[in-house]
Structure formats: C-alpha cells, structure tokens
Amino acid sequence: MSKKGLVLLNMGAARSKEELYEFLINMFNDKNILTMKSDFIRSNLASYISKSRLDEAWGNYEAIGGKSPLHDITDSLVSKLQEKLPEYFITTAMRYTKPFASTAVSQLKQANIKDVILLPLYPQYSTTTTKSSVEDFIDAANNQFNITTIENFYKNDSLNTIICDEIIDNIDTQDDINLIFSAHGLPQKIVDNGDPYQVQTQEHVELIKEKLSQKGAKFKSISLAYQSKVGPMQWLEPSLDDALKKFKDEKTLIYPISFMIENSETDFELSIEYEEIAKELGINQYKVCSCPNDKDNVINMIAKVISE
C-alpha cells in the first residue's frame, strides 16, 4: 500500500530581515489580502507598504530574538507526526516564506505520492488564510495529486479540550479572571463580502465557553476581541486595545484563538506590545496562553482528524 502525503499549510514567518521583506512583499501581493483587480496596482502598493514597514517590523522581531518561532515549532510538529504516522509522507508548505508549496510538491513527487491531504493550520476559515494557502498549493500541484483538504476544524472536540486545558492551567483562581479570546483581525469589508471568519470565530468561542463550563471553570467575564489592525479602514471590532480598557485594576488572561502555532503576533504583539498597553491601563495581571504548538495531544488530534 503506497503512502499518502500530509501537508501542513501555514503563512510562514521571518528568520532574518531579508526574509521579513520577502514575507511582506509576498503577503501584500496576495490577491486575497489586497483585493483590487489590478495586478499592477497591487504590486506597486505591495512594494510601497513592505518598504515603509520593514524597519519598524524588524524591530519587533529583534525584540523576540530576531526570528519567529513558527518554523522551529512546525519542524518539530512534522517530526513528531512522521514518527506517529509512518504510513504518511509529511511535509509543510508556507504561503509567504520558504519552504513554499513548490518545494512540497517536489518532495511529494520524489516520494511517489499520489494522494495528498492538506491541513491548513488555521482553525477558522478565511479567504485570507485557508483559501489563499489551499489555492497556492493547488496551483503548484498542477493536477498531479488527488487532493483532500481538511477545513474548519475549530469544531474538533480534541482541539477544544487542548485549548480549555491550556486556559485552566494558566489560572490560580477563576472568579476574578477576565478571559479574552484574541483573534487576528480582518478588514470589515472582507467579512462583508462573505468571508466566514468572524462567524466561525464567534462559534469557536461559544464551543470553548461551553466546554470550560463543563469542566467547572468560572470566570468574571469571557469575551472576544481582535488584534493586529493596520491602516485607516474599518476592521472587526472590538479591538483588543479597546477591550482591555474595561479591566483597570483587574486580572486578564488572553487566549490567541486564531493560531495553532506561536508566531510574531503571539510572541511580540500579544506578549510584549499588549502587555505594555495593559500596564499603562492599570491592569493588575496580564497573561497570555500558549498555542497548541507541537504538544503530544496535538499530534494525537491531527492523527485522528486525518483518519476521519
């Protein structure tokens, strides 16, 4: 029986200033991110935005050691999955930095793989993440494989148990904690055009709230907010900045609900930038939970998901 392929899809991340520029230029050249019809306009705007943001963005990376943790954790995840699932050939494809989908395609061809499962590591579906990564791989594959895609796994009970256990592990007492699920933001116009991300994120929060209740966990409040707004346009609300303003003299716990693996938005934005905001607002306690990453129960969850 021939092996199947399993490809983990993600956005990618920077490990140097040069790679950060590559990330930015590729991201803003993505038609799912900048949605104007003209490729020429998009390309020029992508170049302008990337150059103007590079130095400031690199300063953020320097604050977390000069690279995102995403690649190292992903490599560990692939290794653990390969040990767990020897009947699969497991690799990864990043959207905006190496290794790209073309590299994964070459690896799969060399291994004589015909049937491929794509697992986008985005629990909730968005045109800017899931759709973009899947389309990118399908274009690179050029009809050479039988492809199955696993999407919308935010409903997965094992994942939500992992999330609940992480949250509970980060609290000493419960009744005085304000739990905030922080989701990556999107421009409102993308949602208005039919992107299901906001609805799925809200559904995900409700599923986790229910499971926390079943586990006997109680909080002063549980809410959803959105991080990473850039530019002047309207984004999903409430922003995390505004949400934190409610909790002066109180305790907060942040869970990064959009991410399966740590990255600059968890290690810098949530753990450094927003912590400084929380201190300025007079919040007594500000803590950030870890993403699922490469924990053993994540390996078991993925093994179960792909076999269903």
CORMO-V387646 format. One record per residue. N is the residue number from 0. RES is the residue in one letter. PSI is psi in whole degrees, 0 to 359 (999 if undefined). NEAR is the number of other C-alpha atoms within 10 Angstrom. Layout:
N:RES:PSI:NEAR ; N:RES:PSI:NEAR
This chain:
0:M:126:4 ; 1:S:154:11 ; 2:K:154:16 ; 3:K:162:20 ; 4:G:143:26 ; 5:L:121:27 ; 6:V:121:26 ; 7:L:123:20 ; 8:L:137:25 ; 9:N:177:28 ; 10:M:333:22 ; 11:G:175:24 ; 12:A:165:23 ; 13:A:141:25 ; 14:R:6:17 ; 15:S:168:15 ; 16:K:323:18 ; 17:E:319:11 ; 18:E:331:17 ; 19:L:319:24 ; 20:Y:319:21 ; 21:E:317:17 ; 22:F:311:21 ; 23:L:314:22 ; 24:I:321:22 ; 25:N:321:17 ; 26:M:313:21 ; 27:F:350:22 ; 28:N:356:22 ; 29:D:123:19 ; 30:K:342:17 ; 31:N:346:17 ; 32:I:300:17 ; 33:L:108:18 ; 34:T:10:14 ; 35:M:154:11 ; 36:K:330:9 ; 37:S:117:10 ; 38:D:325:14 ; 39:F:312:11 ; 40:I:317:13 ; 41:R:317:19 ; 42:S:317:17 ; 43:N:321:14 ; 44:L:321:16 ; 45:A:317:20 ; 46:S:317:17 ; 47:Y:312:13 ; 48:I:316:13 ; 49:S:316:21 ; 50:K:321:13 ; 51:S:333:11 ; 52:R:349:12 ; 53:L:309:16 ; 54:D:315:14 ; 55:E:317:9 ; 56:A:322:16 ; 57:W:327:18 ; 58:G:323:12 ; 59:N:319:19 ; 60:Y:323:21 ; 61:E:329:14 ; 62:A:342:13 ; 63:I:25:16 ; 64:G:8:10 ; 65:G:8:15 ; 66:K:155:22 ; 67:S:147:24 ; 68:P:356:19 ; 69:L:316:20 ; 70:H:316:22 ; 71:D:317:12 ; 72:I:320:17 ; 73:T:318:22 ; 74:D:319:14 ; 75:S:320:14 ; 76:L:316:22 ; 77:V:316:21 ; 78:S:316:15 ; 79:K:320:17 ; 80:L:321:23 ; 81:Q:323:17 ; 82:E:322:12 ; 83:K:327:14 ; 84:L:71:15 ; 85:P:343:11 ; 86:E:358:13 ; 87:Y:150:20 ; 88:F:117:20 ; 89:I:131:25 ; 90:T:185:24 ; 91:T:155:25 ; 92:A:124:26 ; 93:M:151:24 ; 94:R:321:23 ; 95:Y:350:25 ; 96:T:163:22 ; 97:K:148:19 ; 98:P:129:15 ; 99:F:173:20 ; 100:A:326:26 ; 101:S:325:18 ; 102:T:316:16 ; 103:A:319:23 ; 104:V:316:24 ; 105:S:319:13 ; 106:Q:317:16 ; 107:L:319:24 ; 108:K:317:15 ; 109:Q:329:9 ; 110:A:5:14 ; 111:N:38:14 ; 112:I:135:20 ; 113:K:324:15 ; 114:D:125:17 ; 115:V:133:22 ; 116:I:128:19 ; 117:L:129:22 ; 118:L:95:25 ; 119:P:126:27 ; 120:L:49:23 ; 121:Y:109:22 ; 122:P:323:24 ; 123:Q:146:25 ; 124:Y:135:23 ; 125:S:149:21 ; 126:T:332:19 ; 127:T:346:20 ; 128:T:285:20 ; 129:T:305:24 ; 130:K:315:14 ; 131:S:314:18 ; 132:S:318:26 ; 133:V:314:22 ; 134:E:320:12 ; 135:D:316:19 ; 136:F:316:22 ; 137:I:321:17 ; 138:D:316:11 ; 139:A:326:17 ; 140:A:329:19 ; 141:N:46:9 ; 142:N:27:9 ; 143:Q:353:15 ; 144:F:160:17 ; 145:N:113:13 ; 146:I:131:16 ; 147:T:136:13 ; 148:T:132:14 ; 149:I:122:14 ; 150:E:165:17 ; 151:N:42:18 ; 152:F:15:20 ; 153:Y:340:22 ; 154:K:355:15 ; 155:N:124:16 ; 156:D:323:14 ; 157:S:318:18 ; 158:L:314:22 ; 159:N:333:21 ; 160:T:318:16 ; 161:I:315:16 ; 162:I:313:22 ; 163:C:317:20 ; 164:D:321:13 ; 165:E:317:16 ; 166:I:312:19 ; 167:I:324:17 ; 168:D:342:10 ; 169:N:13:15 ; 170:I:140:18 ; 171:D:307:9 ; 172:T:155:11 ; 173:Q:318:17 ; 174:D:338:12 ; 175:D:13:15 ; 176:I:132:21 ; 177:N:108:23 ; 178:L:123:23 ; 179:I:120:23 ; 180:F:116:24 ; 181:S:120:26 ; 182:A:148:23 ; 183:H:133:20 ; 184:G:163:21 ; 185:L:148:23 ; 186:P:138:17 ; 187:Q:326:15 ; 188:K:331:13 ; 189:I:318:19 ; 190:V:318:17 ; 191:D:335:9 ; 192:N:7:8 ; 193:G:2:11 ; 194:D:128:17 ; 195:P:4:15 ; 196:Y:313:24 ; 197:Q:315:21 ; 198:V:315:12 ; 199:Q:324:18 ; 200:T:318:22 ; 201:Q:318:15 ; 202:E:320:15 ; 203:H:316:23 ; 204:V:317:19 ; 205:E:321:15 ; 206:L:318:16 ; 207:I:319:20 ; 208:K:317:19 ; 209:E:317:14 ; 210:K:322:17 ; 211:L:319:20 ; 212:S:319:12 ; 213:Q:330:10 ; 214:K:1:13 ; 215:G:13:10 ; 216:A:131:17 ; 217:K:143:19 ; 218:F:156:17 ; 219:K:321:13 ; 220:S:155:13 ; 221:I:128:16 ; 222:S:170:16 ; 223:L:135:21 ; 224:A:169:21 ; 225:Y:136:25 ; 226:Q:174:22 ; 227:S:23:16 ; 228:K:136:18 ; 229:V:149:11 ; 230:G:174:7 ; 231:P:348:7 ; 232:M:165:9 ; 233:Q:130:12 ; 234:W:169:20 ; 235:L:144:19 ; 236:E:158:17 ; 237:P:151:15 ; 238:S:155:19 ; 239:L:325:23 ; 240:D:312:17 ; 241:D:322:11 ; 242:A:321:16 ; 243:L:335:22 ; 244:K:341:14 ; 245:K:348:12 ; 246:F:34:17 ; 247:K:135:16 ; 248:D:15:12 ; 249:E:180:16 ; 250:K:139:19 ; 251:T:149:25 ; 252:L:127:19 ; 253:I:130:23 ; 254:Y:123:23 ; 255:P:87:25 ; 256:I:343:24 ; 257:S:349:22 ; 258:F:136:22 ; 259:M:333:21 ; 260:I:140:21 ; 261:E:146:21 ; 262:N:187:21 ; 263:S:333:20 ; 264:E:338:18 ; 265:T:313:23 ; 266:D:326:19 ; 267:F:300:19 ; 268:E:307:16 ; 269:L:315:24 ; 270:S:342:18 ; 271:I:302:17 ; 272:E:309:14 ; 273:Y:334:19 ; 274:E:320:18 ; 275:E:319:13 ; 276:I:317:16 ; 277:A:319:22 ; 278:K:317:14 ; 279:E:329:11 ; 280:L:353:16 ; 281:G:24:15 ; 282:I:131:19 ; 283:N:321:13 ; 284:Q:130:17 ; 285:Y:116:21 ; 286:K:150:17 ; 287:V:129:23 ; 288:C:158:21 ; 289:S:155:19 ; 290:C:167:20 ; 291:P:322:21 ; 292:N:229:18 ; 293:D:30:19 ; 294:K:156:15 ; 295:D:323:13 ; 296:N:339:15 ; 297:V:320:19 ; 298:I:314:21 ; 299:N:321:15 ; 300:M:313:16 ; 301:I:318:16 ; 302:A:320:14 ; 303:K:318:12 ; 304:V:316:15 ; 305:I:345:14 ; 306:S:351:6 ; 307:E:999:5
